[in-house]
Amino acid sequence: MAFPNHLLNPSTWRHVGLGLTTTIFALGALAIVSPAVGAESLGVIPTTSEGREVAGKGMIFLGVRDLAAAGALYWYYFEGKQKEMGVLTLAWTLVCVVDTWVATQGPKGWDSGIWTLCSRAAVVTFVGLGLVQS
């Protein structure tokens, strides 16, 4: 088997995928429950009431996006469809990259946890590859 699949057995990859799914769900829930915190984590810091309203609506949109993806991943997990989980997880890498790009455009640029977002994209890719190959 190719890298990274041989590092863990298929059952372990499945549970790692479940952990990642739970993380995606939690981030989506955070964006819906506390849009201001979610927006700040992406470097969006509105300064006017109109800006806060727009950011809040945008974060709800992003939260629903995350919940929808997590819902599909949970379904694949419970159906035992690891390859499908892997494909969706690999596709989710693009979401991570765009989230990182948006955060770099914020007022803090690369100084506000951007490396955490870059690491997130790497982990999502790694787990996706492990699931696809298992």
Secondary structure, DSSP 8 states (H G I E B T S, - for coil): --TTGGGS-HHHHHHHHHHHHHHHHHHHHHHHH-HHHHHHHTT----SHHHHHHHHHHHHHHHHHHHHHHHHHHHHHHHT-HHHHHHHHHHHHHHHHHHHHHHHTSTTGGGSSHHHHHHHHHHHHHHHHHHHH-
